[in-house]
Amino acid sequence: MSQLRNYPLELRPYHFDYLAQMARKYDLPDEGKALRCLINFAIEESGREKEIFEEIRCRDC
């Protein structure tokens, strides 16, 4: 397993709450692991980048 590093990251409270919920639901060690799962999914689904990143889903606009 590669070495983990800390990075500053800004999240809205409901983003963090969602990660915490998923970590509990899927028995993950923490919110960071939940976020890494989402990032790994996006990397593995490179053919769906437009669907993931171009579609506007702004809950804060």
Stockholm file with secondary structure:
# STOCKHOLM 1.0

chainA/1-61         MSQLRNYPLELRPYHFDYLAQMARKYDLPDEGKALRCLINFAIEESGREKEIFEEIRCRDC
#=GR chainA/1-61 SS CCCCCCCCCCCCHHHHHHHHHHHHHTTCSCHHHHHHHHHHHHHHTGGGHIIIIISCCCSCC
#=GC SS_cons        CCCCCCCCCCCCHHHHHHHHHHHHHTTCSCHHHHHHHHHHHHHHTGGGHIIIIISCCCSCC
//
